[in-house]
Amino acid sequence: MFSFATDQRASVKSVIEAEDLASLFTLPLSEQAYAELQVLQTELQLTPIAQGQKDTWVFIWGNQIYSSSRFYGLVFKNLNVQITFSWLWKSKCTPRIKFFGRLLLVDRLNTRNMLRRRNFHINGGYSCVMCDAMIEEDIIHLFFDCTFAQACWQKFGFHWPVSNDIHAKLDFGRRRTAHGFFMELFLVATWELWNLRNDKIFNNANVTVSMWVFRFKKQVKLQLLRVKESLHPQIVQWLETII
């Protein structure tokens, strides 16, 4: 008890003897924070103040009406976003397939490569189950380079460029597609590839390219409900060319 009381009196004495009592309750500014404070002080000095008038608050875009689109446009105006995301959200696919497409574009699908990165142990290893190449299953291999995937894309006459950038691949494919529904085609095709891959892993299903073609056509026809009716004959006619 005596030692505690002595320490307490010493602490009080040091506070009293401090040259600037306020300095005990403030933290020193970093160089960046100090520079920002100087900018703020300069802005305040240059801001005209009208005596006798009430303050009015407006958003930086010039009015008092809040808009989420304006807010996001302001916050992310300097963010460089791949054009493929715009193609994705403007596509006519259902939200479920669009969400799958987003996971695909940002490499967040639970491929075996992703599971390894998350320290999940898989008894069968991390190789692709859709081919015999013994290559680790990531999004580029599974949806583009795998022999099974290539056989599926050949049904459309698609030959993807050699690249590990999925956005570059999509840009290449879109520029070489005559019809106007490339993104819908890509999303449905990869969606059914993913479903077949899961059927093989979890249900031990025997998957074939013809099965993928059947599912792809069926899914496209389901998506037609979201497409302008005037475009239906063109899409159906195109589907009939896939054997």
C-alpha positions as a printed Julia matrix, in Angstrom:
243×3 Matrix{Float64}:
   0.0     0.0     0.0
   2.84    2.41    0.83
   4.56    1.76   -2.48
   1.33    2.3    -4.43
   0.63    5.6    -2.64
   4.16    6.79   -3.33
   3.88    5.97   -7.04
   0.52    7.71   -7.21
   1.92   10.92   -5.64
   4.84   10.82   -8.07
   2.46   10.54  -11.04
   0.4    13.5    -9.8
   3.57   15.54   -9.3
   4.75   14.83  -12.87
   1.39   15.99  -14.25
   1.52   19.23  -12.25
   5.09   19.94  -13.37
   4.28   19.42  -17.07
   4.83   22.56  -19.11
   1.71   21.99  -21.23
  -1.03   20.01  -19.54
  -2.97   19.62  -22.84
  -0.01   17.79  -24.41
  -0.65   14.86  -22.07
  -3.98   14.19  -23.76
  -3.01   14.53  -27.42
  -1.11   12.32  -29.82
   1.55   13.66  -32.19
   0.44   13.95  -35.82
   2.06   11.91  -38.54
   3.62   13.77  -41.45
   0.67   12.89  -43.69
  -1.9    13.96  -41.08
  -0.03   17.23  -40.48
   0.03   17.97  -44.22
  -3.71   17.28  -44.43
  -4.31   19.59  -41.45
  -2.45   22.39  -43.2
  -4.55   21.91  -46.34
  -7.72   21.98  -44.23
  -6.65   25.19  -42.48
  -5.91   26.83  -45.83
  -9.31   25.79  -47.21
 -11.06   27.18  -44.13
  -9.26   30.5   -44.45
 -10.3    30.82  -48.08
 -13.93   29.9   -47.37
 -16.12   33.02  -47.28
 -18.27   33.38  -44.18
 -21.52   35.3   -44.42
 -22.31   36.96  -41.11
 -25.87   36.58  -39.86
 -26.78   33.73  -42.19
 -27.47   30.16  -41.26
 -25.19   27.42  -42.47
 -26.46   25.37  -45.39
 -25.19   21.9   -46.16
 -24.98   20.56  -49.69
 -23.36   17.49  -51.13
 -20.21   17.88  -53.13
 -22.18   17.34  -56.35
 -24.04   20.61  -55.74
 -27.43   19.92  -54.13
 -29.03   18.56  -50.95
 -30.45   15.42  -52.55
 -28.58   12.23  -51.69
 -28.16    9.65  -54.45
 -26.37    6.34  -54.02
 -25.33    6.39  -57.67
 -23.79    9.86  -57.26
 -22.05    8.75  -54.07
 -20.52    5.67  -55.66
 -19.63    7.69  -58.74
 -17.76   10.15  -56.54
 -16.01    7.61  -54.32
 -14.93    5.29  -57.12
 -14.42    7.81  -59.93
 -10.67    7.23  -59.92
 -10.97    3.44  -59.76
 -10.06    1.67  -62.97
 -12.63   -1.12  -63.44
 -12.41   -3.77  -66.13
 -15.06   -3.33  -68.83
 -15.96   -7.0   -68.41
 -17.81   -6.18  -65.17
 -20.03   -3.77  -67.1
 -20.74   -6.53  -69.64
 -21.57   -8.85  -66.76
 -24.13   -6.62  -65.01
 -25.72   -5.55  -68.32
 -26.2    -9.15  -69.43
 -29.69  -10.66  -69.5
 -28.84  -13.63  -67.3
 -30.57  -14.28  -64.0
 -29.0   -12.81  -60.83
 -27.79  -16.25  -59.74
 -25.7   -16.67  -62.9
 -24.5   -13.07  -62.71
 -23.28  -13.65  -59.16
 -21.49  -16.78  -60.33
 -19.94  -14.69  -63.12
 -18.66  -12.14  -60.64
 -17.02  -14.85  -58.54
 -15.45  -16.15  -61.72
 -14.1   -12.75  -62.82
 -12.55  -11.99  -59.42
 -11.21  -15.54  -58.95
 -13.32  -16.37  -55.9
 -14.86  -19.64  -57.05
 -14.01  -22.6   -54.85
 -11.79  -24.32  -57.37
  -9.22  -26.74  -56.03
  -6.59  -24.07  -56.41
  -8.68  -21.75  -54.22
  -9.19  -24.49  -51.63
  -5.43  -25.09  -51.5
  -4.84  -21.37  -50.98
  -7.33  -21.51  -48.12
  -5.43  -24.45  -46.6
  -8.19  -27.0   -47.25
  -6.86  -30.54  -47.57
  -8.38  -32.63  -50.38
  -7.73  -36.37  -50.28
  -7.84  -36.7   -54.06
  -5.35  -33.9   -54.62
  -5.8   -30.58  -56.38
  -5.69  -31.71  -60.0
  -8.53  -31.05  -62.44
 -11.12  -33.84  -62.44
 -12.37  -33.02  -65.94
  -9.2   -34.16  -67.72
  -6.19  -36.46  -67.23
  -3.52  -33.77  -67.54
  -2.77  -33.78  -63.79
  -2.8   -29.97  -63.75
  -4.02  -28.03  -60.72
  -7.58  -26.86  -61.17
  -7.81  -23.08  -61.31
 -10.28  -20.89  -63.21
  -8.06  -20.54  -66.3
  -7.48  -24.26  -66.61
 -10.99  -25.39  -65.71
 -12.89  -23.01  -68.01
 -10.41  -22.47  -70.86
  -7.39  -24.79  -71.04
  -8.87  -28.11  -69.92
  -9.36  -30.53  -72.81
 -12.99  -30.99  -71.77
 -13.6   -27.23  -71.76
 -11.86  -26.84  -75.1
 -14.08  -29.53  -76.6
 -17.12  -27.61  -75.36
 -15.92  -24.27  -76.74
 -15.2   -25.88  -80.1
 -18.93  -26.43  -80.44
 -19.12  -22.64  -80.89
 -15.94  -22.43  -82.93
 -14.23  -20.63  -80.03
 -10.43  -20.66  -79.69
  -9.24  -18.68  -76.71
  -5.86  -16.89  -76.74
  -3.06  -18.13  -74.5
  -3.3   -15.81  -71.52
  -3.77  -16.02  -67.77
  -5.83  -12.82  -67.8
  -9.51  -13.73  -67.95
 -10.47  -10.17  -68.87
  -8.15  -10.24  -71.89
  -9.7   -13.54  -72.96
 -13.22  -12.13  -72.77
 -12.23   -8.99  -74.67
 -10.73  -11.2   -77.39
 -13.87  -13.36  -77.58
 -16.29  -10.44  -77.64
 -14.45   -8.66  -80.46
 -14.59  -11.82  -82.57
 -18.25  -12.62  -82.03
 -20.71  -11.41  -84.64
 -23.91  -11.74  -82.59
 -24.76   -9.43  -79.71
 -25.13  -11.93  -76.87
 -21.52  -12.95  -76.24
 -21.56  -12.33  -72.48
 -24.77  -14.33  -71.99
 -23.26  -17.16  -74.01
 -20.06  -17.12  -71.95
 -21.86  -16.99  -68.59
 -24.24  -19.85  -69.37
 -21.43  -21.95  -70.88
 -19.17  -21.55  -67.83
 -22.13  -22.01  -65.46
 -22.91  -25.41  -66.99
 -19.23  -26.36  -67.01
 -19.13  -25.6   -63.3
 -22.3   -27.64  -62.67
 -20.9   -30.65  -64.55
 -17.64  -30.38  -62.62
 -19.59  -30.4   -59.33
 -21.71  -33.35  -60.46
 -18.58  -35.33  -61.18
 -16.97  -34.49  -57.84
 -19.94  -34.78  -55.51
 -22.21  -37.23  -57.36
 -19.57  -39.26  -59.19
 -21.45  -38.52  -62.43
 -20.15  -39.54  -65.83
 -19.96  -36.23  -67.71
 -19.73  -35.81  -71.49
 -19.57  -32.94  -73.95
 -22.97  -33.9   -75.34
 -24.39  -33.59  -71.83
 -22.91  -30.11  -71.58
 -24.44  -29.15  -74.95
 -27.87  -30.37  -73.79
 -27.66  -28.41  -70.53
 -26.32  -25.32  -72.27
 -29.21  -25.23  -74.76
 -31.76  -25.81  -72.03
 -30.33  -23.03  -69.88
 -30.2   -20.55  -72.77
 -33.88  -21.22  -73.53
 -34.7   -20.52  -69.87
 -32.83  -17.23  -70.07
 -34.86  -16.22  -73.14
 -37.59  -15.02  -70.78
 -35.32  -12.09  -69.95
 -34.49  -11.24  -73.57
 -36.51   -9.12  -75.99
 -38.98  -11.3   -77.84
 -37.8    -9.92  -81.18
 -34.39  -11.54  -80.56
 -35.76  -15.01  -79.76
 -35.77  -16.33  -83.38
 -32.14  -15.28  -83.88
 -30.98  -16.99  -80.69
 -32.99  -20.15  -81.29
 -31.66  -20.37  -84.83
 -28.12  -20.01  -83.51
 -28.72  -22.75  -80.93
 -29.77  -25.14  -83.68
 -26.29  -24.85  -85.21
 -24.74  -26.4   -82.1
 -24.63  -30.18  -82.35
